[in-house]
Amino acid sequence: HKKKHKKKHKKKHKKEHKKHHRQEDNTPAGVKPIGDEDYYRKAVEFKVWLKLRGATFDELSSDESRELFSKFVSHWNKHKLDSMFYTGLPSHLTDSVTGFTKHKWGFTKRLTESDQMTLASAKDSVQVATNSQQRKQQANLPGAGWSRQKLEIPRRREAADDESASRDLDRDAERRARKRAREDHATYLDEVAPKATGRDARLDKRRAKDAQVHGAARAAEGLQDGLDAASQGLDLMGTSRDDDLQARLQRRQAHMGRREAEKAERIAGLQAREKAKMDSFMRDMGIAGLAPGQRIQIQPRPPGE
């Protein structure tokens, strides 16, 4: 009976010793403790743990991810994690951190567990290295320490640039409208009073030149005739012809004055007719009565023109 009691006591003591040993490492039965060397083997569980804490593995640098993995190891070994980390994570959590979908490529079925672990480790290494490199490049950019507000272009400057560009466009449109109005006016004048071309143009030019030369010659001859007659009168009659000479000079001046007045009247008539044509053209174009600086608004042409 004593041997049986002693054996039972020894078995109980051994069971309590095992229980006490498990309580020391807080690891459930059948689950082995992990260490920092299991960084790649427990990558999926680590990513899910980060996601549940509101962090993302892709946003961490290599040093940050290693530091957080040490905390994950501590929680794992102390059995502070949810039971799903030890019994198996649901697929919707693993898919959300690995980017996998329900679709399975055919070649993945032929990969062993070791190959799949190697592939996942390589992918994690590339992501960590890429994130670290991107952070270094962003830190080396000129003015990376400035606030975003200081780097933005002031809205007032953008508005001024937009207003300046709008004014330039308006000026270009106004210049094009004026050019078109001049071209239309020239076309209108050609239709109403076409210019002479070829031989007719040369003849008109010659007639105008001859009239100018002959008119000047006749005026000089008339003045010379009057002076000659006055000289002859003075020679023949003496000073008694002074009154007659003065009268003739006055008549000559009056005649020349009438000719100048007629010429001015003809010029005024031509200018009036030209102004009337221009006013008519401006009314037809819908641009009559424009104030200084006012923009030209050309009305559309009637259909069929």
C-alpha positions as CSV (number, residue, x, y, z in Angstrom):
1,H,0.0,0.0,0.0
2,K,2.9,2.4,0.8
3,K,4.5,1.6,-2.6
4,K,1.2,2.4,-4.3
5,H,0.8,5.6,-2.4
6,K,4.4,6.6,-3.1
7,K,4.1,5.8,-6.8
8,K,0.9,7.8,-7.0
9,H,2.5,10.7,-5.2
10,K,5.5,10.6,-7.5
11,K,3.2,10.7,-10.6
12,K,1.2,13.6,-9.1
13,H,4.5,15.5,-8.4
14,K,5.7,14.9,-11.9
15,K,2.4,16.1,-13.4
16,E,2.5,19.2,-11.2
17,H,6.1,19.8,-12.3
18,K,5.1,19.7,-16.0
19,K,2.2,22.1,-15.2
20,H,4.5,24.4,-13.4
21,H,7.0,24.3,-16.3
22,R,4.3,25.3,-18.8
23,Q,3.2,28.1,-16.6
24,E,6.7,29.5,-16.6
25,D,6.8,29.9,-20.4
26,N,3.0,30.3,-20.7
27,T,3.1,28.3,-23.9
28,P,0.1,26.0,-24.6
29,A,0.7,22.3,-25.0
30,G,1.8,21.3,-28.5
31,V,2.9,24.8,-29.4
32,K,6.6,25.5,-29.5
33,P,8.1,28.8,-28.4
34,I,9.5,31.0,-31.2
35,G,12.4,33.4,-31.4
36,D,13.6,36.3,-33.5
37,E,15.0,33.8,-36.0
38,D,11.4,32.8,-36.9
39,Y,10.8,36.2,-38.5
40,Y,10.1,34.8,-42.0
41,R,8.4,31.5,-40.8
42,K,5.8,33.5,-38.8
43,A,5.5,36.3,-41.3
44,V,1.8,35.8,-41.9
45,E,0.9,35.6,-38.2
46,F,3.0,38.7,-37.6
47,K,1.2,40.7,-40.4
48,V,-2.2,39.7,-39.0
49,W,-1.1,40.8,-35.5
50,L,0.0,44.1,-36.9
51,K,-3.2,44.6,-38.8
52,L,-5.3,43.9,-35.7
53,R,-3.2,46.6,-33.9
54,G,-3.9,49.1,-36.7
55,A,-0.5,48.9,-38.3
56,T,0.6,47.8,-41.8
57,F,3.7,45.8,-42.5
58,D,4.4,47.5,-45.8
59,E,4.6,50.9,-44.1
60,L,7.4,49.7,-41.7
61,S,11.1,50.0,-42.1
62,S,13.3,47.0,-41.6
63,D,14.4,48.1,-38.1
64,E,10.8,48.9,-37.1
65,S,9.5,45.5,-38.3
66,R,12.2,43.7,-36.5
67,E,11.5,45.6,-33.2
68,L,7.8,44.9,-33.4
69,F,8.4,41.2,-34.2
70,S,10.4,40.9,-31.0
71,K,7.3,42.1,-29.1
72,F,5.2,39.6,-31.1
73,V,7.6,36.8,-30.1
74,S,7.2,37.9,-26.4
75,H,3.4,37.8,-26.7
76,W,3.5,34.5,-28.4
77,N,5.7,32.8,-25.9
78,K,3.6,34.2,-23.0
79,H,0.4,33.0,-24.6
80,K,-1.1,36.5,-24.7
81,L,-2.2,36.1,-28.3
82,D,-5.7,35.0,-29.4
83,S,-6.1,31.3,-29.7
84,M,-6.4,31.5,-33.5
85,F,-2.7,32.4,-33.7
86,Y,-1.9,29.0,-32.3
87,T,-4.7,26.8,-33.8
88,G,-4.8,28.4,-37.2
89,L,-5.8,31.8,-38.7
90,P,-9.0,32.2,-40.7
91,S,-8.4,32.6,-44.5
92,H,-10.0,36.0,-44.7
93,L,-7.3,37.4,-42.4
94,T,-4.4,35.7,-44.1
95,D,-5.7,36.7,-47.5
96,S,-6.0,40.3,-46.4
97,V,-2.3,40.5,-45.5
98,T,-0.8,38.4,-48.2
99,G,-2.8,39.7,-51.1
100,F,-3.9,36.2,-52.1
101,T,-7.3,35.5,-53.5
102,K,-9.4,32.3,-53.8
103,H,-7.9,31.7,-57.2
104,K,-5.0,29.3,-57.0
105,W,-2.4,29.1,-59.7
106,G,-1.7,25.6,-60.9
107,F,2.0,25.6,-60.3
108,T,1.5,26.5,-56.6
109,K,0.0,23.0,-56.0
110,R,3.4,21.5,-56.9
111,L,5.3,23.6,-54.4
112,T,6.4,22.0,-51.1
113,E,5.8,23.7,-47.8
114,S,9.5,24.6,-47.7
115,D,9.3,26.2,-51.2
116,Q,6.2,28.2,-50.2
117,M,7.9,29.4,-47.1
118,T,11.0,30.5,-49.1
119,L,8.7,32.3,-51.6
120,A,6.9,34.2,-48.9
121,S,10.2,35.1,-47.2
122,A,11.6,36.4,-50.4
123,K,8.5,38.5,-51.0
124,D,8.7,40.0,-47.5
125,S,12.4,40.8,-47.9
126,V,11.7,42.7,-51.2
127,Q,8.8,44.6,-49.6
128,V,10.9,45.6,-46.5
129,A,13.9,46.6,-48.7
130,T,11.7,48.6,-51.0
131,N,10.0,50.5,-48.2
132,S,13.3,51.3,-46.6
133,Q,14.8,52.6,-49.9
134,Q,11.7,54.8,-50.5
135,R,11.9,56.3,-47.1
136,K,15.6,57.1,-47.6
137,Q,14.9,58.8,-51.0
138,Q,12.1,60.9,-49.6
139,A,14.3,62.0,-46.6
140,N,17.0,63.1,-49.1
141,L,14.7,65.2,-51.2
142,P,15.4,69.0,-50.9
143,G,13.1,70.6,-48.3
144,A,11.7,67.2,-47.1
145,G,11.5,68.6,-43.6
146,W,9.3,71.5,-44.6
147,S,5.6,71.3,-44.0
148,R,3.3,70.6,-46.9
149,Q,1.7,74.0,-46.5
150,K,5.0,75.8,-47.2
151,L,5.6,73.7,-50.3
152,E,2.2,74.5,-51.9
153,I,1.9,77.3,-54.3
154,P,-0.1,80.1,-52.8
155,R,-3.6,80.2,-54.3
156,R,-3.4,83.9,-54.7
157,R,-0.5,83.5,-57.1
158,E,-2.4,80.8,-59.1
159,A,-5.4,83.1,-59.4
160,A,-3.2,85.9,-60.6
161,D,-1.6,83.7,-63.2
162,D,-5.1,82.5,-64.4
163,E,-6.3,86.1,-64.7
164,S,-3.2,87.1,-66.7
165,A,-3.7,84.1,-69.0
166,S,-7.3,85.1,-69.5
167,R,-6.4,88.7,-70.4
168,D,-3.9,87.4,-72.9
169,L,-6.5,85.2,-74.5
170,D,-9.0,88.1,-74.7
171,R,-6.4,90.4,-76.3
172,D,-5.6,87.7,-78.9
173,A,-9.3,87.2,-79.7
174,E,-9.7,91.0,-80.0
175,R,-6.7,91.3,-82.4
176,R,-8.1,88.4,-84.5
177,A,-11.5,90.1,-84.6
178,R,-10.0,93.4,-85.8
179,K,-8.0,91.7,-88.4
180,R,-11.0,89.9,-89.7
181,A,-13.0,93.2,-89.7
182,R,-10.3,94.9,-91.8
183,E,-10.2,92.0,-94.3
184,D,-14.0,92.0,-94.6
185,H,-13.9,95.8,-95.1
186,A,-11.3,95.5,-97.9
187,T,-13.4,92.7,-99.5
188,Y,-16.5,94.9,-99.2
189,L,-14.7,97.9,-100.9
190,D,-13.4,95.7,-103.7
191,E,-17.0,94.5,-104.4
192,V,-18.5,98.0,-104.3
193,A,-15.7,99.9,-106.1
194,P,-13.1,97.5,-107.4
195,K,-9.7,98.9,-108.1
196,A,-8.4,99.2,-111.7
197,T,-5.9,96.6,-112.6
198,G,-3.3,96.1,-115.3
199,R,-3.4,98.6,-118.2
200,D,-6.3,100.6,-116.7
201,A,-4.4,101.1,-113.4
202,R,-1.4,102.4,-115.3
203,L,-3.5,104.8,-117.4
204,D,-5.3,106.2,-114.3
205,K,-2.0,106.8,-112.6
206,R,-0.6,108.6,-115.6
207,R,-3.7,110.8,-116.0
208,A,-3.4,111.8,-112.3
209,K,0.2,112.7,-112.7
210,D,-0.4,114.7,-115.9
211,A,-3.2,116.6,-114.4
212,Q,-1.0,117.6,-111.5
213,V,1.8,118.7,-113.7
214,H,-0.4,120.6,-116.2
215,G,-2.4,122.3,-113.5
216,A,0.8,123.6,-111.9
217,A,2.1,124.8,-115.3
218,R,-1.2,126.6,-116.1
219,A,-1.2,128.3,-112.8
220,A,2.4,129.5,-113.3
221,E,1.6,130.8,-116.8
222,G,-1.5,132.7,-115.6
223,L,0.5,134.4,-112.9
224,Q,3.3,135.2,-115.3
225,D,0.8,136.7,-117.8
226,G,-0.6,139.0,-115.2
227,L,2.8,140.1,-114.1
228,D,3.9,140.8,-117.7
229,A,0.7,142.8,-118.4
230,A,1.2,144.8,-115.3
231,S,4.8,145.5,-116.2
232,Q,3.8,146.6,-119.7
233,G,1.2,148.9,-118.3
234,L,3.6,150.4,-115.9
235,D,6.1,150.9,-118.7
236,L,3.6,152.4,-121.1
237,M,1.3,154.3,-118.9
238,G,3.5,154.9,-115.9
239,T,2.3,154.8,-112.4
240,S,-1.3,155.5,-113.4
241,R,-1.8,151.7,-113.9
242,D,-1.1,150.8,-110.2
243,D,-4.8,150.6,-109.4
244,D,-5.5,148.3,-112.4
245,L,-2.6,146.0,-111.3
246,Q,-3.8,145.7,-107.8
247,A,-7.3,144.9,-109.0
248,R,-6.0,142.2,-111.3
249,L,-3.9,140.7,-108.5
250,Q,-6.9,140.7,-106.3
251,R,-9.0,138.9,-108.9
252,R,-6.2,136.4,-109.4
253,Q,-6.0,135.7,-105.7
254,A,-9.8,135.4,-105.5
255,H,-9.8,133.0,-108.4
256,M,-7.1,130.8,-106.8
257,G,-9.1,131.0,-103.5
258,R,-12.2,129.7,-105.3
259,R,-10.2,126.9,-106.8
260,E,-8.8,125.9,-103.4
261,A,-12.3,126.1,-101.9
262,E,-13.7,123.8,-104.7
263,K,-10.8,121.4,-104.1
264,A,-11.4,121.3,-100.4
265,E,-15.1,120.8,-101.1
266,R,-14.4,117.9,-103.4
267,I,-12.1,116.3,-100.8
268,A,-14.7,116.8,-98.1
269,G,-17.3,115.2,-100.3
270,L,-15.0,112.2,-100.9
271,Q,-14.3,111.9,-97.2
272,A,-18.0,112.1,-96.4
273,R,-18.8,109.3,-98.9
274,E,-16.0,107.2,-97.5
275,K,-17.2,107.7,-94.0
276,A,-20.8,106.8,-95.0
277,K,-19.5,103.6,-96.6
278,M,-17.5,102.8,-93.4
279,D,-20.4,103.5,-91.1
280,S,-22.6,101.3,-93.3
281,F,-20.0,98.5,-93.1
282,M,-19.7,98.9,-89.3
283,R,-23.5,98.6,-89.0
284,D,-23.6,95.6,-91.2
285,M,-20.8,94.0,-89.1
286,G,-22.6,94.9,-85.9
287,I,-19.7,96.9,-84.5
288,A,-21.0,100.4,-84.9
289,G,-20.9,102.8,-81.9
290,L,-18.1,101.1,-80.0
291,A,-16.7,103.1,-77.1
292,P,-12.9,103.3,-76.7
293,G,-11.5,100.1,-75.3
294,Q,-14.8,98.2,-75.9
295,R,-14.4,94.7,-77.3
296,I,-15.6,93.9,-80.8
297,Q,-18.4,91.5,-81.1
298,I,-18.9,90.3,-84.6
299,Q,-22.3,89.0,-85.5
300,P,-22.6,85.7,-87.4
301,R,-23.1,86.0,-91.1
302,P,-26.5,85.4,-92.5
303,P,-27.0,81.9,-94.0
304,G,-26.3,81.5,-97.6
305,E,-23.5,84.1,-97.8
